[in-house]
Amino acid sequence: MNQPETLQEAIVYFANKTVAHDYLVSVRWGNGIVCPHCKGKEHSYISTRKIWKCKSCKKQFSVKAGTIFEASPVGLDKWFSVVWMIANSKNGISSCEISRAIGVTQKTAWFMLHRIRQAMKSGSFEKLSGEVEIDETYFGGEARNMHYGKREVSGRGSVGKTIVVGLLERNGNARITTPRNAKKKTLQKIIRAEVEKGSEIFTDAFASYNGLETEYIHSIIDHATAYVNGNVHTNGIENFWSLFKRTMRGTYIYCNPSHLFRYLDEQTFRFNNRKTTDSNRFALALNGIQNKRIMYRQLIAHHTPKQLTLF
């Protein structure tokens, strides 16, 4: 099917509900329609309701069943517009802006964005190799923005913040994870799980990276004296942090620590697909919609005002 190339074209193209429906069918079942309940391939189609009835399990299902769109009263035309915007907005797009743009409540827009971030999450069993940059950073409220009674500053200034570790294969993809702490055992376990042995890794002088020389070609750049020494630097992963922090501070402003990994998945998706076109990023985001449904009650389970963090 023809693929729109711009947001304006996408809005016009998917305004036709039949076109939007058929497009999602082609994305989900390019090799034939399969029942999401029993995986049966024998079915009948009820055209008046745009649903199928499986001949094996006798259950009815729509094209939304088993996807992030399941049980959503929002039309596919609006869903596709939001997917396009979040996949292609370099600094993200807020739920308030989505609310105004497509005419839904802010609460609905927030829920939609989190469901799309769930679809953007990707994983691979293939390890990073070659030249890999590794760095850790912290996200959370700055001490100067806290109430005096809650202000705690010590050590690396990480009290009350969430640690995030990034691994970037030069000329390749980034992988981001949120470990429980920055201890040597924790970080090195992540590195061994994500990076092929014998690869060349680049880190800063953080003590938790010491001891990797036996398994990797380990080059260290001490930021107290320099940021680049020939080929030794972590500027690639530092660029990722810069983009992410700009997104959080400029667009999202607040983030519950329990949702941080979702925002990281969103930023990682855009970063890893930065060299492709808007239409391809849109298609790639839709490719991840299956079997990733998330309920609203799951999102708000740990969402309390005390956990809100200002970036």
C-alpha positions as CSV (number, residue, x, y, z in Angstrom):
1,M,0.0,0.0,0.0
2,N,1.1,3.6,-0.6
3,Q,3.0,5.0,2.3
4,P,2.5,8.7,3.3
5,E,5.8,10.6,3.5
6,T,4.8,13.6,5.8
7,L,2.5,14.2,8.8
8,Q,0.1,16.2,6.7
9,E,-0.1,13.4,4.1
10,A,-0.6,10.8,6.9
11,I,-3.5,12.8,8.5
12,V,-5.3,13.0,5.1
13,Y,-4.5,9.4,4.2
14,F,-5.7,7.8,7.4
15,A,-8.7,10.1,7.7
16,N,-10.5,7.4,5.8
17,K,-11.4,4.8,8.4
18,T,-11.5,2.0,5.8
19,V,-8.0,2.9,4.6
20,A,-6.7,3.0,8.2
21,H,-8.3,-0.3,9.0
22,D,-6.9,-2.0,5.9
23,Y,-3.4,-0.5,6.5
24,L,-3.3,-2.0,10.0
25,V,-4.5,-5.4,8.6
26,S,-1.6,-5.3,6.2
27,V,0.9,-4.4,8.9
28,R,-0.3,-7.2,11.3
29,W,-1.2,-9.9,8.9
30,G,0.8,-9.5,5.7
31,N,1.0,-13.3,5.4
32,G,-2.6,-14.0,6.2
33,I,-5.0,-13.3,9.1
34,V,-4.3,-15.3,12.2
35,C,-6.6,-15.5,15.2
36,P,-5.0,-13.8,18.2
37,H,-6.7,-16.3,20.6
38,C,-5.8,-19.7,19.1
39,K,-3.6,-18.9,16.2
40,G,-6.1,-20.4,13.8
41,K,-6.1,-19.4,10.2
42,E,-9.7,-20.4,9.3
43,H,-12.2,-17.6,9.8
44,S,-15.2,-15.7,8.5
45,Y,-15.4,-11.9,8.1
46,I,-18.3,-9.7,9.3
47,S,-17.9,-6.7,7.1
48,T,-20.6,-4.5,8.8
49,R,-18.6,-4.6,12.1
50,K,-15.1,-5.1,10.6
51,I,-14.4,-8.2,12.7
52,W,-13.5,-11.8,12.1
53,K,-14.9,-15.0,13.7
54,C,-12.4,-17.8,14.1
55,K,-13.7,-21.2,12.9
56,S,-11.5,-23.0,15.4
57,C,-12.2,-21.4,18.8
58,K,-15.4,-19.6,17.6
59,K,-14.2,-16.3,19.1
60,Q,-14.6,-12.9,17.4
61,F,-11.7,-10.5,17.1
62,S,-10.8,-7.2,15.4
63,V,-7.6,-5.9,13.9
64,K,-6.9,-4.2,17.3
65,A,-7.1,-7.4,19.3
66,G,-3.8,-8.3,20.9
67,T,-2.2,-4.9,20.1
68,I,-1.6,-1.7,22.0
69,F,-4.8,-0.4,20.4
70,E,-7.0,-3.1,21.9
71,A,-10.2,-1.9,23.7
72,S,-9.4,1.8,22.8
73,P,-12.4,3.9,21.7
74,V,-10.0,6.2,19.9
75,G,-10.1,5.8,16.2
76,L,-7.1,4.5,14.2
77,D,-6.9,7.8,12.3
78,K,-6.0,9.5,15.6
79,W,-3.8,6.7,16.8
80,F,-1.8,6.8,13.6
81,S,-1.3,10.5,13.8
82,V,0.0,10.2,17.4
83,V,2.3,7.3,16.4
84,W,3.7,9.5,13.6
85,M,4.3,12.5,15.8
86,I,6.0,10.6,18.7
87,A,8.2,8.6,16.3
88,N,9.4,11.6,14.4
89,S,9.5,14.5,17.0
90,K,13.2,14.8,17.9
91,N,12.4,16.1,21.4
92,G,9.2,14.1,22.0
93,I,5.7,15.5,22.2
94,S,3.8,16.1,25.4
95,S,0.4,14.7,26.3
96,C,-1.0,18.2,26.6
97,E,0.0,18.9,23.0
98,I,-1.5,15.6,21.8
99,S,-4.7,16.4,23.7
100,R,-5.1,19.7,21.9
101,A,-4.0,18.3,18.5
102,I,-6.4,15.4,18.2
103,G,-9.2,16.4,20.6
104,V,-8.9,14.0,23.5
105,T,-8.4,14.5,27.2
106,Q,-4.9,14.9,28.6
107,K,-5.4,11.7,30.5
108,T,-6.2,9.8,27.3
109,A,-3.3,11.3,25.5
110,W,-0.9,10.4,28.3
111,F,-2.2,6.8,28.2
112,M,-1.8,6.7,24.4
113,L,1.8,7.9,24.5
114,H,2.8,5.2,27.1
115,R,1.2,2.5,25.0
116,I,3.1,3.7,21.9
117,R,6.4,3.7,24.0
118,Q,5.6,0.1,24.9
119,A,5.5,-0.7,21.2
120,M,8.8,1.1,20.6
121,K,10.6,-1.1,23.1
122,S,12.9,-3.6,21.3
123,G,15.3,-6.2,22.4
124,S,18.0,-8.3,20.7
125,F,19.9,-11.4,21.7
126,E,22.8,-10.3,19.5
127,K,25.5,-8.6,21.5
128,L,27.2,-5.4,20.7
129,S,30.7,-5.7,19.2
130,G,33.5,-3.7,17.7
131,E,34.0,-0.3,19.3
132,V,31.5,0.2,22.2
133,E,31.1,3.3,24.3
134,I,29.8,2.8,27.9
135,D,28.7,5.5,30.3
136,E,26.4,6.0,33.3
137,T,24.4,9.0,34.3
138,Y,21.8,10.0,36.8
139,F,18.3,11.5,36.3
140,G,16.4,13.3,39.0
141,G,15.7,16.5,40.8
142,E,18.6,18.9,41.3
143,A,19.3,19.7,44.9
144,R,18.9,23.5,44.4
145,N,15.3,22.8,43.3
146,M,14.4,20.8,46.4
147,H,12.8,22.0,49.6
148,Y,15.5,22.7,52.2
149,G,14.1,20.0,54.4
150,K,14.4,17.4,51.6
151,R,17.8,18.5,50.2
152,E,20.4,15.7,50.4
153,V,23.7,16.1,48.6
154,S,26.6,13.7,49.0
155,G,29.2,11.8,47.0
156,R,28.5,12.0,43.3
157,G,25.3,13.9,43.9
158,S,23.2,10.8,43.1
159,V,21.1,10.7,46.3
160,G,17.4,10.3,45.3
161,K,18.2,9.9,41.6
162,T,17.8,7.1,39.2
163,I,20.9,5.6,37.6
164,V,20.9,4.9,33.9
165,V,23.6,3.0,31.9
166,G,24.1,3.4,28.2
167,L,26.1,1.2,25.8
168,L,26.6,2.5,22.2
169,E,28.1,0.6,19.4
170,R,29.9,3.2,17.2
171,N,28.2,3.5,13.9
172,G,25.5,1.3,15.4
173,N,22.7,1.2,18.0
174,A,22.4,2.2,21.6
175,R,21.1,0.1,24.4
176,I,20.0,1.7,27.7
177,T,19.2,0.0,31.0
178,T,18.3,1.1,34.5
179,P,20.2,-1.0,37.1
180,R,19.5,-0.8,40.8
181,N,22.9,0.7,41.6
182,A,26.3,1.7,40.1
183,K,28.4,-0.9,41.9
184,K,31.2,-2.7,40.1
185,K,29.5,-6.1,40.2
186,T,26.2,-4.6,38.8
187,L,27.7,-2.6,35.9
188,Q,30.2,-5.3,34.8
189,K,27.4,-7.9,34.8
190,I,25.5,-5.7,32.3
191,I,28.6,-5.1,30.1
192,R,29.3,-8.9,29.9
193,A,25.7,-9.6,29.0
194,E,25.5,-6.9,26.3
195,V,29.0,-6.7,24.8
196,E,30.9,-9.5,22.9
197,K,34.1,-10.5,24.6
198,G,37.2,-9.2,22.9
199,S,35.5,-6.0,21.8
200,E,37.1,-2.6,22.3
201,I,35.2,-0.7,25.0
202,F,35.6,3.0,26.0
203,T,34.6,4.3,29.4
204,D,35.4,7.1,31.8
205,A,37.5,6.7,34.9
206,F,34.7,5.5,37.1
207,A,36.1,2.8,39.4
208,S,33.3,0.4,38.7
209,Y,34.7,-0.2,35.2
210,N,38.1,-1.4,36.6
211,G,39.0,-5.0,35.9
212,L,37.4,-5.4,32.5
213,E,40.9,-5.5,30.8
214,T,41.0,-9.3,31.0
215,E,38.0,-9.8,28.8
216,Y,37.9,-6.6,26.7
217,I,40.3,-4.1,25.1
218,H,39.5,-1.4,27.7
219,S,40.4,2.2,27.0
220,I,39.8,4.9,29.6
221,I,39.3,8.6,29.2
222,D,39.7,10.6,32.4
223,H,37.3,13.6,32.1
224,A,39.2,15.4,34.8
225,T,42.0,16.0,32.3
226,A,40.5,15.6,28.8
227,Y,37.4,14.5,26.9
228,V,39.0,13.2,23.8
229,N,42.4,11.4,23.4
230,G,42.6,10.3,19.8
231,N,40.0,7.5,19.3
232,V,39.4,7.3,23.1
233,H,36.2,9.1,24.1
234,T,32.6,8.6,25.1
235,N,31.2,11.5,23.1
236,G,28.7,9.3,21.2
237,I,26.9,8.1,24.3
238,E,27.2,11.5,25.9
239,N,25.4,12.9,22.9
240,F,22.5,10.4,23.6
241,W,22.4,11.7,27.2
242,S,22.3,15.3,25.9
243,L,19.4,14.6,23.6
244,F,17.5,12.7,26.3
245,K,17.9,15.4,28.9
246,R,16.9,18.0,26.5
247,T,13.7,16.0,25.8
248,M,12.9,15.5,29.5
249,R,13.6,19.1,30.5
250,G,12.1,20.8,27.5
251,T,9.1,18.6,26.7
252,Y,8.1,16.3,29.5
253,I,9.3,18.3,32.5
254,Y,8.2,15.7,35.0
255,C,8.8,11.9,35.1
256,N,7.8,9.3,37.6
257,P,10.9,7.1,38.2
258,S,8.7,4.0,37.6
259,H,8.1,5.3,34.0
260,L,11.7,6.4,33.2
261,F,12.5,3.3,31.2
262,R,9.5,4.0,28.9
263,Y,10.9,7.4,28.0
264,L,14.3,5.9,27.5
265,D,12.7,3.3,25.1
266,E,11.1,6.2,23.2
267,Q,14.4,8.1,22.9
268,T,16.4,4.9,22.0
269,F,13.9,4.1,19.2
270,R,14.4,7.5,17.6
271,F,18.1,7.5,18.1
272,N,18.6,4.0,16.6
273,N,16.5,4.9,13.6
274,R,17.7,8.5,13.2
275,K,19.1,7.8,9.7
276,T,15.9,6.6,8.1
277,T,12.8,8.6,6.9
278,D,9.8,9.7,8.9
279,S,7.6,7.2,7.1
280,N,10.0,4.3,7.8
281,R,10.1,5.3,11.5
282,F,6.3,5.3,11.6
283,A,6.2,1.8,10.0
284,L,8.9,0.5,12.4
285,A,6.9,1.7,15.4
286,L,3.8,0.0,14.1
287,N,5.7,-3.3,13.7
288,G,6.0,-3.5,17.5
289,I,2.4,-3.1,18.4
290,Q,1.5,-6.8,18.9
291,N,1.5,-8.6,22.3
292,K,2.5,-5.4,24.1
293,R,-0.8,-4.2,25.5
294,I,-0.6,-2.4,28.8
295,M,-3.5,-1.5,31.1
296,Y,-4.1,1.9,32.6
297,R,-4.1,0.5,36.1
298,Q,-0.6,-0.9,35.5
299,L,0.7,2.5,34.6
300,I,-0.7,4.3,37.7
301,A,0.0,1.5,40.2
302,H,3.1,3.3,41.5
303,H,2.2,6.8,40.4
304,T,2.1,8.9,43.5
305,P,3.0,12.6,43.9
306,K,5.9,11.8,46.2
307,Q,7.6,10.0,43.4
308,L,7.5,12.8,40.8
309,T,10.9,13.9,39.8
310,L,11.8,17.2,38.2
311,F,14.4,17.1,35.5
